[in-house]
Amino acid sequence: MALHFSKEEFKSRKSYILNSIKEQNIDALLMFRQESMYWLTGYDTFGYVFFQTLVLDQKGNLILLTRAPDLRQAQNTSNINDIRIWVDKDGSNPTDDLKIILDELNLKGKKIGIEYEAYGLTGRNAIKLNQSLEDYCSIEDKSELITKLRVVKSEEEITYVRKAANLADLALEEVWKYAKSGASEAKILAEMNRVIFEGGGDYPANEFIIGSGKNALLCRYQAEKQILNKEDQLTIEWAGAYRHYHSAMFRTIPIGKANQKHFKMHEACVEALTNCENKLKPGNKIGEVFDIHAKTFDDHGFKNARMNACGYSLGATFSPNWMDWPMLYTGNPYVIQSGNVFFMHMILMDSESNLAMNLGETYLVTENGNERLGKQKLDLVVL
């Protein structure tokens, strides 16, 4: 088995979940989040795009219900011993197979928690699931039960996050090497991904964001690949990924010549990031981190150009995105803890001037503060 963590690590994770299940007074948990399955067992797949669930009851019984293509996937990547297969056929309803498992575990009439906030549990499948369990047991939304356990990283996890951060740093070096007038965005992306894969990294949980000119003001990937002009601006957001753990970075790079406003925007981004660093400490609330970000930009006159969130937790995540819980926005009451990993992005998109400036880094929260995991300079680099 290609397990990425020690037996002791998996044992402690299972113990954490079982304690939480008992504390929340549920008899079993139906996992649909691939992140939960990976964290608990090592199970590594994109088969969650179909109906798939991992059942854990209070006694510690663990049963995976999946399709035939994921039988060997689970056997090769996880410590799951009991794997059940539902059969593809016209009109198939895998919730019928799930109820057989629940019967075996004597869960009829009991209270079951369900991870509804899962990309693999489509609306149609959720309806089928609810209808199937309607008169069978009581159900509760427990989407964040494991998510809240995953938010503080262990030493074994931090090792992988550091490796991901190193890969992200290497990717930035390729950007600086290839981003210039006449260069293709496609070439830049290719070289970034090359060094990450050559370094043993993984596909990230979502596409890298890249855009120049007017597309430098976009915060999402889109398919257009442009050639950089003599004077241009290039926005890139990317992550190093290792064993599915992510470390993200964000930069806007003027090409040829920087607009004077680029310098002012970059100065504001550095100040905002520094202020957020000072607030990202154990005991503070992450909503307070956002508030200092917003105040800094607003004081610089960039209120209309900033976003309404300035980051989020990172960890082992799967497509379609690498954003993890919780997010940094105003009023969020989550109290920062040592072992948290946060990506903080200072984003300015000025539609009036059609200029962008972005600066983002990943941080590990320590006992007394935080550590920036990326080691590259924060200076405004003009290429």
Long-range contacts (C-beta under 8 A, 24 or more apart in sequence): 1-42, 1-75, 1-76, 1-77, 1-78, 1-79, 2-42, 2-44, 2-76, 2-77, 3-42, 3-77, 3-78, 3-79, 4-42, 4-160, 4-243, 5-42, 5-156, 6-156, 9-154, 9-156, 10-40, 10-41, 10-42, 10-79, 13-39, 13-40, 13-149, 14-40, 14-56, 14-60, 14-62, 16-149, 17-56, 17-145, 17-146, 17-149, 18-56, 18-58, 18-60, 20-145, 20-146, 20-149, 21-56, 21-58, 21-113, 21-145, 22-58, 24-113, 24-142, 24-145, 25-111, 26-111, 26-112, 26-113, 26-140, 26-142, 27-57, 27-58, 27-107, 27-110, 27-111, 27-112, 28-55, 28-56, 28-57, 28-58, 28-102, 28-105, 28-107, 28-110, 28-112, 28-113, 29-55, 29-56, 29-57, 29-112, 29-113, 29-114, 29-115, 29-142, 29-145, 29-146, 30-54, 30-55, 30-98, 30-112, 30-113, 30-114, 30-115, 31-55, 31-56, 31-115, 31-146, 32-114, 32-115, 32-116, 32-118, 32-120, 32-121, 33-115, 33-117, 33-118, 33-119, 33-120, 33-143, 33-146, 33-147, 34-118, 34-119, 34-120, 34-318, 35-146, 35-147, 35-150, 35-315, 35-316, 35-317, 35-318, 35-324, 36-115, 36-146, 36-147, 36-150, 37-64, 37-78, 38-244, 38-316, 38-318, 39-146, 39-149, 39-150, 39-316, 40-146, 41-78, 41-79, 41-80, 42-77, 42-78, 42-79, 43-73, 43-74, 43-77, 43-78, 43-80, 44-73, 44-77, 44-78, 44-244, 45-70, 45-73, 45-74, 45-77, 46-318, 46-319, 47-73, 48-118, 48-119, 48-120, 48-318, 49-119, 49-120, 50-120, 51-86, 51-94, 51-95, 51-120, 51-121, 51-125, 52-120, 53-98, 54-80, 55-98, 55-101, 55-102, 55-105, 57-105, 57-107, 59-105, 61-105, 63-101, 63-105, 65-94, 65-97, 65-98, 65-101, 93-128, 93-132, 95-125, 95-128, 95-129, 95-131, 95-132, 95-133, 96-132, 98-129, 98-132, 99-132, 99-133, 99-136, 102-136, 102-137, 107-137, 108-136, 108-137, 109-136, 109-137, 110-137, 110-138, 111-137, 111-138, 111-139, 111-140, 112-137, 112-138, 112-139, 112-140, 113-139, 113-140, 113-141, 113-142, 113-145, 114-139, 114-140, 114-141, 114-142, 114-143, 115-142, 115-143, 115-145, 115-146, 116-141, 116-143, 117-141, 117-143, 117-144, 118-143, 119-318, 119-319, 119-320, 144-325, 147-324, 147-325, 148-325, 150-315, 150-316, 150-324, 151-313, 151-315, 151-324, 151-325, 151-326, 151-337, 151-340, 152-337, 152-338, 152-339, 152-340, 153-315, 153-339, 153-340, 153-341, 153-364, 154-339, 157-245, 157-315, 157-316, 158-339, 158-341, 158-364, 160-242, 160-243, 160-245, 160-316, 161-242, 161-245, 161-246, 161-247, 161-314, 161-315, 161-341, 161-362, 161-364, 161-373, 162-247, 162-373, 163-200, 163-201, 163-240, 163-242, 163-243, 163-245, 164-201, 164-239, 164-240, 164-241, 164-242, 164-245, 164-246, 164-247, 165-240, 165-247, 165-362, 165-373, 165-374, 165-375, 166-199, 166-240, 167-195, 167-196, 167-199, 167-201, 167-240, 167-241, 167-242, 167-247, 168-196, 168-238, 168-239, 168-240, 168-247, 168-248, 168-249, 168-362, 168-374, 169-240, 169-249, 169-374, 169-375, 169-376, 170-195, 170-196, 170-199, 170-240, 171-195, 171-196, 171-238, 171-240, 171-249, 172-249, 172-251, 172-374, 172-376, 173-376, 175-234, 175-236, 175-251, 175-253, 176-253, 176-381, 176-383, 179-228, 179-234, 179-253, 179-255, 179-383, 180-228, 180-255, 180-383, 181-228, 181-229, 181-230, 181-231, 181-232, 181-255, 181-256, 182-227, 182-228, 183-227, 183-228, 184-225, 184-226, 184-227, 184-228, 185-210, 185-211, 185-212, 185-225, 185-226, 185-227, 185-228, 185-234, 186-225, 188-234, 188-236, 189-225, 192-236, 192-238, 196-240, 196-241, 199-240, 200-242, 201-240, 201-241, 201-242, 202-241, 202-242, 202-243, 202-244, 203-241, 203-319, 204-238, 204-239, 204-241, 204-246, 204-322, 205-239, 205-241, 205-244, 205-246, 205-317, 205-318, 205-319, 205-320, 205-321, 205-322, 206-319, 206-320, 206-321, 206-322, 208-236, 208-237, 208-238, 208-239, 209-235, 209-236, 209-237, 209-238, 210-234, 210-235, 210-236, 211-235, 212-255, 214-354, 216-252, 216-355, 216-356, 217-349, 217-350, 217-351, 217-354, 217-355, 217-356, 219-307, 219-347, 219-349, 228-255, 229-255, 229-256, 230-255, 230-256, 231-255, 231-256, 231-257, 232-256, 233-259, 233-262, 233-355, 233-356, 235-356, 235-358, 237-345, 237-358, 237-360, 239-314, 239-322, 241-322, 243-316, 244-316, 244-317, 244-318, 245-314, 245-315, 245-316, 246-314, 246-315, 246-316, 246-317, 246-322, 246-343, 246-362, 247-314, 247-341, 247-343, 247-362, 247-373, 247-374, 248-314, 248-322, 248-343, 248-345, 248-360, 248-362, 249-360, 249-361, 249-362, 249-374, 249-376, 250-345, 250-346, 250-347, 250-358, 250-359, 250-360, 250-361, 251-358, 251-359, 251-360, 251-381, 252-356, 252-357, 252-358, 252-359, 253-381, 253-382, 253-383, 254-380, 254-382, 254-383, 255-382, 255-383, 256-382, 256-383, 257-382, 258-380, 258-382, 259-353, 259-355, 261-350, 261-353, 261-355, 262-355, 262-357, 262-380, 263-380, 264-300, 265-302, 265-305, 265-348, 265-350, 265-355, 265-356, 265-357, 266-357, 266-359, 266-380, 267-300, 268-296, 268-297, 268-300, 268-302, 268-346, 268-348, 268-357, 269-346, 269-348, 269-357, 269-358, 269-359, 270-346, 270-359, 270-378, 271-296, 271-300, 272-296, 272-297, 272-310, 272-346, 273-344, 273-346, 273-359, 273-361, 273-378, 276-310, 276-311, 276-344, 276-346, 277-344, 277-363, 277-369, 277-370, 277-372, 280-336, 280-342, 280-344, 280-363, 280-365, 280-369, 280-370, 281-336, 281-365, 281-368, 281-369, 281-370, 282-335, 282-336, 282-337, 282-338, 282-365, 282-367, 282-368, 283-335, 283-336, 284-335, 284-336, 285-332, 285-333, 285-334, 285-335, 285-336, 286-326, 286-327, 286-328, 286-332, 286-334, 286-336, 286-342, 287-328, 287-329, 287-330, 287-331, 287-332, 287-333, 287-334, 289-328, 289-336, 289-344, 290-328, 290-329, 290-330, 290-332, 291-330, 293-328, 293-344, 293-346, 294-330, 297-346, 297-348, 302-348, 302-350, 304-350, 304-352, 305-348, 305-349, 305-350, 305-351, 306-347, 306-348, 307-345, 307-347, 307-349, 310-344, 310-345, 310-346, 310-347, 311-342, 311-343, 311-344, 311-345, 311-360, 312-342, 312-343, 313-340, 313-341, 313-342, 313-343, 314-341, 314-342, 314-343, 314-362, 315-341, 336-365, 337-365, 338-365, 338-366, 338-367, 339-364, 339-365, 340-364, 340-365, 341-365, 341-373
